[in-house]
Amino acid sequence: MSFEWMVAVRYLRSPYKPAVLRLITALSVLGVAAGVATLVIALSVNTGFRQALQDRLLGATAHVNLTRNGSEGIRNHRALLQQFRGMEGVRSVTPAIYQTVLLSGGSSARGILVKGVDPVLERESNEVLQRMVKGDAQFAADEDGIPALLVGKLLASDLNLDVGDYVILTSPQGRLTPFGMIPRSPRFRITGIYDSGFYDNDANWGFVTLESAQLLAGVSDLAGVVEFRVARIDEAEAIAQKVLQAAGPGFAVSTWSEMNQALFRALRLEKLVTAIFIGLITFVAGLNILVVLAMTVAEKSRDIAVLMSLGARARQIRNIFIWQGLVVGGLGNAAGLALGYSIAWLADRYRLIQLDPEVYAIPYVPFHASWFDALWIIAATLAVSAAATLFPARAAARILPVEILRYE
């Protein structure tokens, strides 16, 4: 145990300190603990919300999209499926067509986005079709050949729809007849209702077979996009470039992060702003540490003079008060981390904060306490504590023993 550490701890634990000094020391520890705990909880909410949103997006959307430049669509999608199915890092490859239509049925009508899919391939790769609350995702036509439609639970609730109901989907791409352009309005039968947990999917989307979507769009054997899901999401960018090179000229690729970059940029900015403003609590606690040490220097000036007269160097005296500040900051850090992580764990374990799924993409506030966040919180708090010690530590090191002990 070093001389400086031993003296610093004895000064902090001294029973002869004035009551006001003991109070300010305790408030300094509590201030650091409150700032650290609040910061841990706030960052846990931000990280948890971002992770939950990312997981739902990745489960409901493709990781990489391959499209044709322009609006002609992909006619060789079957060959592309065979070409990319065995590519390293690719978990699934599926064709799709997206079509905006007017759904009429139940109690009213609404514009929705219909996705035409290969039923077998989509069931294996899209988590949305694995979360059926009514019916199934088999896309089976009825005995009259009327094709199947899957809708989200919020859309079904809003339009008073149920499995077995018949609806009409009206496409803006009409067909030319001797009487002019007539919109395509085929009937569909609702065979399944899903709950993706993602508001936009549940309220504004529907799924039909690829052939039904081609009929609505007025095209034959054509896909609007070839969708890829990758085994490791951090490899999506690299796989997208490999896909683009292999597909040849006339194609374009986009990744899930590019399609949602505005959302995740906003979440990162929110996390930064939160850390800055809540970090001010720790800054105020650092000022308390400065006051504590300044008062300790004033109170212990005679002791400091005695130590220096016995051979203690200015550097050692300075280190005594730096250690004091770091001990106060360390105690506050430990208490704040323990409190913050405990609250975050309990809130996430028991889902204490519920959300309206019609407003938010998730039903409750998730807390995800990152150890990386903990490391930089510890580093930042100790840095503030150390900075707060510099002025009083220098003042203590400049004490002249002869001036203090002259009249002793």
C-alpha positions as CSV (number, residue, x, y, z in Angstrom):
1,M,0.0,0.0,0.0
2,S,1.5,3.3,-1.0
3,F,2.0,6.2,1.4
4,E,-0.3,8.5,-0.7
5,W,-3.1,6.0,-0.8
6,M,-3.0,5.3,2.9
7,V,-3.2,9.0,3.8
8,A,-6.0,9.7,1.3
9,V,-8.1,6.9,2.7
10,R,-7.5,8.0,6.3
11,Y,-8.5,11.5,5.5
12,L,-11.7,10.3,4.0
13,R,-12.5,8.0,6.9
14,S,-11.4,10.3,9.6
15,P,-14.1,10.6,12.4
16,Y,-12.8,14.0,13.3
17,K,-13.8,15.7,10.1
18,P,-16.3,18.6,10.5
19,A,-20.0,17.5,10.0
20,V,-20.4,19.8,7.0
21,L,-17.4,18.2,5.3
22,R,-18.7,14.7,5.9
23,L,-22.1,15.8,4.5
24,I,-20.6,17.3,1.3
25,T,-18.5,14.2,0.8
26,A,-21.6,12.0,1.1
27,L,-23.4,14.3,-1.3
28,S,-20.6,14.1,-3.8
29,V,-20.7,10.3,-3.8
30,L,-24.5,10.3,-4.1
31,G,-24.3,12.9,-6.9
32,V,-21.8,10.8,-8.9
33,A,-24.0,7.7,-8.3
34,A,-27.2,9.5,-9.4
35,G,-25.5,10.7,-12.6
36,V,-24.1,7.3,-13.5
37,A,-27.3,5.5,-12.7
38,T,-29.4,7.9,-14.7
39,L,-27.0,7.7,-17.6
40,V,-27.0,3.9,-17.5
41,I,-30.8,3.7,-17.5
42,A,-31.2,6.3,-20.3
43,L,-28.6,4.7,-22.6
44,S,-30.1,1.2,-21.8
45,V,-33.5,2.5,-23.1
46,N,-31.9,4.0,-26.2
47,T,-29.8,0.9,-27.0
48,G,-32.7,-1.5,-26.2
49,F,-35.2,0.4,-28.4
50,R,-32.7,0.5,-31.2
51,Q,-32.0,-3.2,-30.9
52,A,-35.6,-4.1,-30.7
53,L,-36.5,-2.0,-33.7
54,Q,-33.6,-3.4,-35.7
55,D,-34.6,-7.0,-34.9
56,R,-38.2,-6.4,-36.0
57,L,-37.0,-4.7,-39.2
58,L,-34.6,-7.5,-40.0
59,G,-37.3,-10.1,-39.3
60,A,-39.9,-8.3,-41.5
61,T,-37.8,-6.9,-44.3
62,A,-35.1,-8.2,-46.7
63,H,-31.4,-7.5,-45.8
64,V,-30.4,-6.9,-49.4
65,N,-32.6,-6.0,-52.4
66,L,-31.7,-6.5,-56.0
67,T,-33.7,-4.4,-58.5
68,R,-33.6,-3.5,-62.2
69,N,-32.6,0.1,-63.1
70,G,-35.8,1.8,-64.3
71,S,-39.2,0.3,-63.9
72,E,-39.1,-2.7,-66.2
73,G,-38.8,-5.3,-63.5
74,I,-36.7,-8.5,-63.4
75,R,-37.7,-11.1,-66.0
76,N,-34.9,-13.5,-65.4
77,H,-35.6,-13.8,-61.7
78,R,-35.8,-17.6,-61.8
79,A,-32.3,-17.8,-63.1
80,L,-31.1,-15.3,-60.5
81,L,-32.6,-17.5,-57.8
82,Q,-30.6,-20.5,-58.9
83,Q,-27.5,-18.4,-59.3
84,F,-27.5,-16.8,-55.8
85,R,-29.0,-19.6,-53.8
86,G,-25.7,-21.2,-53.0
87,M,-23.8,-18.0,-52.4
88,E,-21.7,-18.0,-49.2
89,G,-23.3,-16.0,-46.5
90,V,-26.8,-15.9,-48.1
91,R,-29.5,-17.6,-46.0
92,S,-32.4,-17.2,-48.5
93,V,-33.3,-15.7,-51.9
94,T,-36.9,-14.8,-52.8
95,P,-38.6,-13.0,-55.6
96,A,-41.3,-10.4,-54.8
97,I,-43.6,-7.7,-56.3
98,Y,-44.8,-4.7,-54.4
99,Q,-48.1,-3.1,-55.5
100,T,-50.2,-0.3,-53.9
101,V,-53.9,-1.2,-54.1
102,L,-57.2,-0.2,-52.7
103,L,-58.7,-2.9,-50.4
104,S,-62.5,-2.8,-50.3
105,G,-64.3,-5.1,-47.8
106,G,-65.5,-5.3,-44.3
107,S,-66.7,-2.0,-43.0
108,S,-64.7,0.3,-45.3
109,A,-61.8,0.6,-47.8
110,R,-58.2,1.5,-47.4
111,G,-55.1,1.8,-49.5
112,I,-52.5,-0.8,-48.6
113,L,-49.2,-2.2,-49.9
114,V,-49.5,-5.7,-51.2
115,K,-46.5,-7.9,-51.5
116,G,-46.5,-10.8,-53.9
117,V,-44.4,-13.7,-52.8
118,D,-43.5,-17.3,-53.4
119,P,-45.4,-18.9,-50.5
120,V,-42.8,-21.7,-49.8
121,L,-39.7,-19.5,-50.0
122,E,-41.3,-16.6,-48.0
123,R,-42.6,-18.8,-45.2
124,E,-39.1,-20.1,-44.7
125,S,-37.4,-16.7,-44.6
126,N,-39.9,-14.1,-43.5
127,E,-40.6,-14.0,-39.8
128,V,-43.9,-12.1,-40.4
129,L,-45.5,-15.2,-41.9
130,Q,-44.4,-17.3,-38.9
131,R,-46.5,-15.1,-36.5
132,M,-50.0,-16.0,-37.5
133,V,-52.7,-15.3,-35.0
134,K,-55.6,-16.6,-37.1
135,G,-55.7,-18.9,-40.1
136,D,-52.4,-20.0,-41.8
137,A,-49.8,-18.9,-44.3
138,Q,-50.5,-21.6,-46.9
139,F,-52.0,-19.1,-49.5
140,A,-54.5,-21.8,-50.5
141,A,-57.2,-20.7,-53.0
142,D,-60.8,-21.7,-52.2
143,E,-62.9,-24.2,-54.2
144,D,-63.8,-21.5,-56.7
145,G,-60.2,-20.6,-57.3
146,I,-60.3,-17.2,-55.5
147,P,-56.8,-16.5,-54.4
148,A,-55.6,-16.0,-50.8
149,L,-54.8,-12.8,-49.0
150,L,-52.9,-12.4,-45.7
151,V,-53.4,-9.2,-43.6
152,G,-52.1,-7.8,-40.4
153,K,-54.1,-7.8,-37.2
154,L,-54.4,-4.0,-37.0
155,L,-55.7,-3.8,-40.6
156,A,-58.2,-6.6,-39.9
157,S,-59.4,-4.9,-36.8
158,D,-59.7,-1.5,-38.4
159,L,-61.8,-2.9,-41.4
160,N,-63.6,-5.5,-39.3
161,L,-62.2,-8.4,-41.3
162,D,-61.8,-12.0,-40.4
163,V,-60.5,-15.2,-41.9
164,G,-62.9,-16.4,-44.6
165,D,-64.1,-12.9,-45.6
166,Y,-63.9,-11.8,-49.2
167,V,-62.4,-8.5,-50.3
168,I,-61.7,-6.7,-53.5
169,L,-58.2,-5.4,-54.4
170,T,-58.3,-2.6,-57.0
171,S,-55.0,-1.9,-58.8
172,P,-54.2,1.4,-60.4
173,Q,-52.7,-0.5,-63.4
174,G,-55.9,-1.0,-65.4
175,R,-56.6,-3.1,-68.5
176,L,-57.4,-1.7,-71.9
177,T,-60.8,-2.7,-73.3
178,P,-63.0,-1.4,-76.1
179,F,-64.7,0.8,-73.5
180,G,-61.5,2.3,-72.3
181,M,-59.2,1.6,-69.4
182,I,-60.8,-0.5,-66.7
183,P,-59.1,-1.0,-63.3
184,R,-58.2,-4.6,-62.3
185,S,-60.4,-5.5,-59.3
186,P,-60.1,-9.2,-58.5
187,R,-61.6,-10.8,-55.4
188,F,-59.5,-12.3,-52.7
189,R,-60.3,-14.4,-49.7
190,I,-58.6,-13.7,-46.3
191,T,-56.9,-16.9,-45.2
192,G,-54.6,-15.6,-42.5
193,I,-54.1,-12.8,-40.0
194,Y,-50.6,-12.1,-38.7
195,D,-49.1,-10.1,-35.8
196,S,-45.6,-9.0,-36.8
197,G,-45.3,-6.6,-33.8
198,F,-44.4,-3.9,-36.2
199,Y,-47.1,-1.3,-36.6
200,D,-46.6,-0.4,-40.3
201,N,-46.7,-4.1,-41.3
202,D,-49.7,-4.9,-39.3
203,A,-51.8,-1.9,-40.3
204,N,-50.9,-1.3,-44.0
205,W,-49.5,-4.4,-45.5
206,G,-51.0,-7.6,-47.2
207,F,-49.4,-10.7,-48.7
208,V,-50.6,-12.5,-51.8
209,T,-48.9,-15.1,-54.1
210,L,-46.5,-13.9,-56.7
211,E,-48.9,-14.9,-59.5
212,S,-51.7,-12.9,-57.9
213,A,-49.5,-9.8,-57.7
214,Q,-48.5,-10.2,-61.3
215,L,-52.1,-10.3,-62.2
216,L,-52.8,-7.1,-60.3
217,A,-49.8,-5.4,-61.9
218,G,-50.7,-6.6,-65.4
219,V,-47.4,-8.4,-66.0
220,S,-46.5,-12.0,-66.5
221,D,-43.6,-14.0,-65.0
222,L,-41.9,-10.9,-63.7
223,A,-40.5,-9.9,-60.3
224,G,-40.1,-6.4,-59.0
225,V,-37.2,-7.3,-56.7
226,V,-35.1,-10.2,-55.6
227,E,-34.7,-10.2,-51.8
228,F,-31.8,-11.6,-49.9
229,R,-31.5,-12.5,-46.2
230,V,-28.0,-13.0,-45.0
231,A,-26.6,-15.3,-42.2
232,R,-24.7,-12.4,-40.6
233,I,-26.2,-9.0,-40.7
234,D,-22.8,-7.3,-40.5
235,E,-21.9,-8.8,-43.8
236,A,-24.9,-7.4,-45.6
237,E,-22.9,-4.6,-47.3
238,A,-20.2,-6.9,-48.6
239,I,-22.7,-9.4,-49.9
240,A,-24.7,-6.6,-51.6
241,Q,-21.6,-5.7,-53.6
242,K,-21.0,-9.4,-54.5
243,V,-24.6,-9.7,-55.7
244,L,-24.3,-6.6,-57.8
245,Q,-21.1,-7.8,-59.5
246,A,-22.6,-11.2,-60.2
247,A,-25.9,-9.9,-61.5
248,G,-24.2,-7.8,-64.2
249,P,-25.1,-4.4,-65.7
250,G,-28.5,-2.9,-65.4
251,F,-29.0,-3.8,-61.8
252,A,-28.9,-1.9,-58.5
253,V,-28.7,-3.1,-54.9
254,S,-29.8,-1.6,-51.6
255,T,-29.3,-2.8,-48.0
256,W,-31.6,-2.7,-45.0
257,S,-29.3,0.0,-43.3
258,E,-29.5,2.2,-46.4
259,M,-33.3,2.0,-46.5
260,N,-33.6,2.9,-42.8
261,Q,-30.5,5.1,-42.4
262,A,-32.6,8.2,-41.4
263,L,-34.2,6.4,-38.6
264,F,-31.0,5.0,-37.1
265,R,-29.2,8.3,-37.6
266,A,-31.9,9.9,-35.5
267,L,-31.5,7.3,-32.8
268,R,-27.7,7.8,-32.6
269,L,-28.2,11.5,-32.3
270,E,-30.7,11.1,-29.6
271,K,-28.3,8.8,-27.7
272,L,-25.5,11.4,-28.0
273,V,-27.7,14.3,-26.8
274,T,-29.0,12.2,-23.9
275,A,-25.5,11.4,-22.8
276,I,-24.4,15.0,-22.9
277,F,-27.3,16.4,-20.9
278,I,-27.4,13.7,-18.3
279,G,-23.7,13.9,-18.1
280,L,-24.1,17.4,-16.7
281,I,-25.2,15.7,-13.4
282,T,-21.8,14.1,-13.1
283,F,-20.2,17.4,-13.9
284,V,-22.1,19.0,-11.0
285,A,-21.0,16.1,-8.8
286,G,-17.4,16.9,-9.9
287,L,-17.8,20.4,-8.6
288,N,-18.8,18.9,-5.2
289,I,-15.6,16.9,-5.2
290,L,-13.6,20.1,-5.8
291,V,-15.3,21.8,-2.9
292,V,-14.7,18.7,-0.6
293,L,-11.0,18.6,-1.4
294,A,-10.6,22.4,-1.1
295,M,-12.1,22.3,2.4
296,T,-10.0,19.3,3.2
297,V,-6.8,21.1,2.2
298,A,-7.8,24.1,4.3
299,E,-8.6,21.8,7.3
300,K,-5.5,19.6,7.0
301,S,-3.0,22.3,6.1
302,R,-1.1,21.7,9.4
303,D,-1.0,18.0,8.8
304,I,0.3,18.7,5.3
305,A,3.0,21.0,6.6
306,V,4.1,18.3,9.1
307,L,4.2,15.6,6.4
308,M,6.3,17.9,4.2
309,S,8.7,18.8,7.0
310,L,9.1,15.0,7.6
311,G,10.3,14.6,3.9
312,A,7.1,14.2,1.9
313,R,7.5,15.7,-1.6
314,A,5.1,18.1,-3.3
315,R,4.2,15.3,-5.8
316,Q,3.2,13.0,-3.0
317,I,1.1,15.6,-1.3
318,R,-0.6,16.3,-4.7
319,N,-1.2,12.5,-5.2
320,I,-2.9,12.3,-1.8
321,F,-5.7,14.6,-2.9
322,I,-5.9,13.1,-6.4
323,W,-6.5,9.7,-4.8
324,Q,-9.2,11.2,-2.5
325,G,-11.1,12.5,-5.6
326,L,-10.7,9.2,-7.4
327,V,-12.0,7.3,-4.4
328,V,-15.1,9.5,-4.2
329,G,-15.6,9.1,-7.9
330,G,-15.0,5.4,-7.8
331,L,-17.5,4.8,-5.0
332,G,-20.1,6.9,-6.8
333,N,-19.3,5.0,-10.0
334,A,-19.7,1.6,-8.4
335,A,-23.0,2.5,-6.6
336,G,-24.4,4.2,-9.8
337,L,-23.5,1.2,-12.0
338,A,-25.0,-1.3,-9.6
339,L,-28.2,0.8,-9.2
340,G,-28.6,1.6,-12.9
341,Y,-28.0,-1.9,-14.1
342,S,-30.3,-3.4,-11.5
343,I,-33.1,-1.0,-12.5
344,A,-32.5,-1.7,-16.2
345,W,-32.6,-5.5,-15.6
346,L,-35.8,-5.4,-13.6
347,A,-37.5,-3.0,-16.0
348,D,-36.6,-5.3,-19.0
349,R,-37.3,-8.6,-17.2
350,Y,-40.8,-7.6,-16.0
351,R,-41.6,-5.2,-18.9
352,L,-42.5,-2.4,-16.5
353,I,-43.0,0.3,-19.1
354,Q,-45.8,-0.6,-21.6
355,L,-46.3,1.2,-24.9
356,D,-49.2,1.7,-27.3
357,P,-48.3,-0.5,-30.3
358,E,-50.4,1.7,-32.5
359,V,-48.0,4.5,-31.8
360,Y,-44.7,2.7,-31.3
361,A,-43.2,-0.2,-33.2
362,I,-42.9,-2.3,-30.0
363,P,-45.3,-3.1,-27.2
364,Y,-43.0,-2.2,-24.3
365,V,-39.8,-0.3,-23.5
366,P,-36.8,-2.7,-23.7
367,F,-33.7,-2.0,-21.6
368,H,-30.4,-3.3,-23.0
369,A,-27.5,-2.4,-20.8
370,S,-24.3,-2.4,-22.9
371,W,-21.0,-3.1,-21.2
372,F,-19.3,-0.9,-23.8
373,D,-21.5,2.0,-22.5
374,A,-20.4,1.1,-18.9
375,L,-16.7,1.3,-19.8
376,W,-17.0,4.8,-21.3
377,I,-19.2,5.9,-18.4
378,I,-16.6,4.7,-15.9
379,A,-13.8,6.4,-17.9
380,A,-15.7,9.7,-18.2
381,T,-16.7,9.8,-14.6
382,L,-13.2,9.1,-13.3
383,A,-11.9,11.7,-15.7
384,V,-14.3,14.3,-14.3
385,S,-13.3,13.3,-10.7
386,A,-9.6,13.5,-11.5
387,A,-10.1,16.9,-13.2
388,A,-11.9,18.2,-10.1
389,T,-8.8,17.3,-7.9
390,L,-6.3,19.3,-9.9
391,F,-6.9,22.7,-8.3
392,P,-7.0,21.6,-4.6
393,A,-4.2,19.1,-5.2
394,R,-1.9,21.8,-6.6
395,A,-2.9,24.2,-3.7
396,A,-1.9,21.5,-1.2
397,A,1.4,20.8,-2.9
398,R,2.3,24.6,-2.7
399,I,1.9,24.8,1.0
400,L,5.0,26.1,2.7
401,P,5.6,24.2,5.9
402,V,7.6,27.1,7.5
403,E,4.6,29.5,7.1
404,I,2.1,27.0,8.6
405,L,4.3,25.8,11.5
406,R,5.8,29.2,12.4
407,Y,3.5,29.8,15.3
408,E,3.0,26.1,16.3
